[in-house]
């Protein structure tokens, strides 16, 4: 009888932890998506305000990534 109770209790704890960790994962994903969208919006506005930089910035970014690739 005690073994059965302990097993049932462990199953309930595992289910509770799974639900709570899923909630935290969803909250973290939502927070990251909001930050990512805000960054994209800011970058778009920056590029449109500074038209000359609008073409230069992607070229610099590609160059920077190429340099990082070979370091």
PyMOL commands that place a pseudoatom at each C-alpha (Angstrom):
pseudoatom trace, name=CA, resn=UNK, resi=1, chain=A, elem=C, hetatm=0, pos=[0.000, 0.000, 0.000]
pseudoatom trace, name=CA, resn=UNK, resi=2, chain=A, elem=C, hetatm=0, pos=[2.782, 2.469, 0.839]
pseudoatom trace, name=CA, resn=UNK, resi=3, chain=A, elem=C, hetatm=0, pos=[4.649, 1.674, -2.391]
pseudoatom trace, name=CA, resn=UNK, resi=4, chain=A, elem=C, hetatm=0, pos=[1.529, 2.359, -4.442]
pseudoatom trace, name=CA, resn=UNK, resi=5, chain=A, elem=C, hetatm=0, pos=[0.979, 5.719, -2.702]
pseudoatom trace, name=CA, resn=UNK, resi=6, chain=A, elem=C, hetatm=0, pos=[4.577, 6.745, -3.285]
pseudoatom trace, name=CA, resn=UNK, resi=7, chain=A, elem=C, hetatm=0, pos=[4.376, 5.843, -6.983]
pseudoatom trace, name=CA, resn=UNK, resi=8, chain=A, elem=C, hetatm=0, pos=[1.114, 7.768, -7.444]
pseudoatom trace, name=CA, resn=UNK, resi=9, chain=A, elem=C, hetatm=0, pos=[2.583, 10.742, -5.631]
pseudoatom trace, name=CA, resn=UNK, resi=10, chain=A, elem=C, hetatm=0, pos=[5.650, 10.728, -7.886]
pseudoatom trace, name=CA, resn=UNK, resi=11, chain=A, elem=C, hetatm=0, pos=[3.452, 10.576, -10.987]
pseudoatom trace, name=CA, resn=UNK, resi=12, chain=A, elem=C, hetatm=0, pos=[1.440, 13.577, -9.783]
pseudoatom trace, name=CA, resn=UNK, resi=13, chain=A, elem=C, hetatm=0, pos=[4.629, 15.535, -9.045]
pseudoatom trace, name=CA, resn=UNK, resi=14, chain=A, elem=C, hetatm=0, pos=[6.035, 14.732, -12.492]
pseudoatom trace, name=CA, resn=UNK, resi=15, chain=A, elem=C, hetatm=0, pos=[2.838, 15.852, -14.215]
pseudoatom trace, name=CA, resn=UNK, resi=16, chain=A, elem=C, hetatm=0, pos=[2.780, 19.071, -12.199]
pseudoatom trace, name=CA, resn=UNK, resi=17, chain=A, elem=C, hetatm=0, pos=[6.414, 19.841, -13.041]
pseudoatom trace, name=CA, resn=UNK, resi=18, chain=A, elem=C, hetatm=0, pos=[5.813, 19.157, -16.721]
pseudoatom trace, name=CA, resn=UNK, resi=19, chain=A, elem=C, hetatm=0, pos=[2.889, 21.577, -16.793]
pseudoatom trace, name=CA, resn=UNK, resi=20, chain=A, elem=C, hetatm=0, pos=[4.808, 24.293, -14.939]
pseudoatom trace, name=CA, resn=UNK, resi=21, chain=A, elem=C, hetatm=0, pos=[7.905, 23.941, -17.124]
pseudoatom trace, name=CA, resn=UNK, resi=22, chain=A, elem=C, hetatm=0, pos=[5.733, 24.165, -20.236]
pseudoatom trace, name=CA, resn=UNK, resi=23, chain=A, elem=C, hetatm=0, pos=[4.246, 27.412, -18.904]
pseudoatom trace, name=CA, resn=UNK, resi=24, chain=A, elem=C, hetatm=0, pos=[7.708, 28.875, -18.305]
pseudoatom trace, name=CA, resn=UNK, resi=25, chain=A, elem=C, hetatm=0, pos=[8.822, 27.803, -21.779]
pseudoatom trace, name=CA, resn=UNK, resi=26, chain=A, elem=C, hetatm=0, pos=[5.798, 29.513, -23.339]
pseudoatom trace, name=CA, resn=UNK, resi=27, chain=A, elem=C, hetatm=0, pos=[6.419, 32.703, -21.354]
pseudoatom trace, name=CA, resn=UNK, resi=28, chain=A, elem=C, hetatm=0, pos=[10.080, 32.737, -22.372]
pseudoatom trace, name=CA, resn=UNK, resi=29, chain=A, elem=C, hetatm=0, pos=[9.221, 32.137, -26.028]
pseudoatom trace, name=CA, resn=UNK, resi=30, chain=A, elem=C, hetatm=0, pos=[6.639, 34.936, -25.998]
pseudoatom trace, name=CA, resn=UNK, resi=31, chain=A, elem=C, hetatm=0, pos=[9.121, 37.343, -24.355]
pseudoatom trace, name=CA, resn=UNK, resi=32, chain=A, elem=C, hetatm=0, pos=[11.807, 36.490, -26.921]
pseudoatom trace, name=CA, resn=UNK, resi=33, chain=A, elem=C, hetatm=0, pos=[9.371, 36.921, -29.820]
pseudoatom trace, name=CA, resn=UNK, resi=34, chain=A, elem=C, hetatm=0, pos=[8.350, 40.360, -28.521]
pseudoatom trace, name=CA, resn=UNK, resi=35, chain=A, elem=C, hetatm=0, pos=[11.988, 41.451, -28.207]
pseudoatom trace, name=CA, resn=UNK, resi=36, chain=A, elem=C, hetatm=0, pos=[12.809, 40.093, -31.648]
pseudoatom trace, name=CA, resn=UNK, resi=37, chain=A, elem=C, hetatm=0, pos=[9.861, 41.888, -33.269]
pseudoatom trace, name=CA, resn=UNK, resi=38, chain=A, elem=C, hetatm=0, pos=[10.747, 45.137, -31.483]
pseudoatom trace, name=CA, resn=UNK, resi=39, chain=A, elem=C, hetatm=0, pos=[14.322, 44.873, -32.764]
pseudoatom trace, name=CA, resn=UNK, resi=40, chain=A, elem=C, hetatm=0, pos=[13.170, 44.223, -36.316]
pseudoatom trace, name=CA, resn=UNK, resi=41, chain=A, elem=C, hetatm=0, pos=[10.778, 47.185, -36.170]
pseudoatom trace, name=CA, resn=UNK, resi=42, chain=A, elem=C, hetatm=0, pos=[13.508, 49.466, -34.842]
pseudoatom trace, name=CA, resn=UNK, resi=43, chain=A, elem=C, hetatm=0, pos=[15.956, 48.357, -37.539]
pseudoatom trace, name=CA, resn=UNK, resi=44, chain=A, elem=C, hetatm=0, pos=[13.371, 48.898, -40.298]
pseudoatom trace, name=CA, resn=UNK, resi=45, chain=A, elem=C, hetatm=0, pos=[12.624, 52.419, -39.042]
pseudoatom trace, name=CA, resn=UNK, resi=46, chain=A, elem=C, hetatm=0, pos=[16.344, 53.178, -38.768]
pseudoatom trace, name=CA, resn=UNK, resi=47, chain=A, elem=C, hetatm=0, pos=[16.984, 52.044, -42.323]
pseudoatom trace, name=CA, resn=UNK, resi=48, chain=A, elem=C, hetatm=0, pos=[14.090, 54.085, -43.747]
pseudoatom trace, name=CA, resn=UNK, resi=49, chain=A, elem=C, hetatm=0, pos=[15.150, 57.222, -41.851]
pseudoatom trace, name=CA, resn=UNK, resi=50, chain=A, elem=C, hetatm=0, pos=[18.712, 56.926, -43.134]
pseudoatom trace, name=CA, resn=UNK, resi=51, chain=A, elem=C, hetatm=0, pos=[18.352, 55.881, -46.759]
pseudoatom trace, name=CA, resn=UNK, resi=52, chain=A, elem=C, hetatm=0, pos=[22.097, 55.871, -47.490]
pseudoatom trace, name=CA, resn=UNK, resi=53, chain=A, elem=C, hetatm=0, pos=[22.667, 53.538, -44.565]
pseudoatom trace, name=CA, resn=UNK, resi=54, chain=A, elem=C, hetatm=0, pos=[19.787, 51.383, -45.803]
pseudoatom trace, name=CA, resn=UNK, resi=55, chain=A, elem=C, hetatm=0, pos=[22.086, 49.803, -48.404]
pseudoatom trace, name=CA, resn=UNK, resi=56, chain=A, elem=C, hetatm=0, pos=[25.314, 50.119, -46.457]
pseudoatom trace, name=CA, resn=UNK, resi=57, chain=A, elem=C, hetatm=0, pos=[24.106, 48.356, -43.318]
pseudoatom trace, name=CA, resn=UNK, resi=58, chain=A, elem=C, hetatm=0, pos=[23.300, 44.979, -44.974]
pseudoatom trace, name=CA, resn=UNK, resi=59, chain=A, elem=C, hetatm=0, pos=[26.625, 45.063, -46.829]
pseudoatom trace, name=CA, resn=UNK, resi=60, chain=A, elem=C, hetatm=0, pos=[28.512, 45.746, -43.577]
pseudoatom trace, name=CA, resn=UNK, resi=61, chain=A, elem=C, hetatm=0, pos=[26.581, 43.003, -41.823]
pseudoatom trace, name=CA, resn=UNK, resi=62, chain=A, elem=C, hetatm=0, pos=[27.445, 40.462, -44.527]
pseudoatom trace, name=CA, resn=UNK, resi=63, chain=A, elem=C, hetatm=0, pos=[31.088, 41.552, -44.375]
pseudoatom trace, name=CA, resn=UNK, resi=64, chain=A, elem=C, hetatm=0, pos=[31.130, 41.237, -40.592]
pseudoatom trace, name=CA, resn=UNK, resi=65, chain=A, elem=C, hetatm=0, pos=[29.632, 37.743, -40.750]
pseudoatom trace, name=CA, resn=UNK, resi=66, chain=A, elem=C, hetatm=0, pos=[32.173, 36.722, -43.392]
pseudoatom trace, name=CA, resn=UNK, resi=67, chain=A, elem=C, hetatm=0, pos=[35.020, 37.920, -41.167]
pseudoatom trace, name=CA, resn=UNK, resi=68, chain=A, elem=C, hetatm=0, pos=[33.580, 36.001, -38.196]
pseudoatom trace, name=CA, resn=UNK, resi=69, chain=A, elem=C, hetatm=0, pos=[33.360, 32.869, -40.340]
pseudoatom trace, name=CA, resn=UNK, resi=70, chain=A, elem=C, hetatm=0, pos=[37.122, 32.838, -40.926]
pseudoatom trace, name=CA, resn=UNK, resi=71, chain=A, elem=C, hetatm=0, pos=[38.269, 33.796, -37.434]
for i in range(1, 71): cmd.bond("trace and resi %d" % i, "trace and resi %d" % (i + 1))
show_as sticks, trace
zoom trace
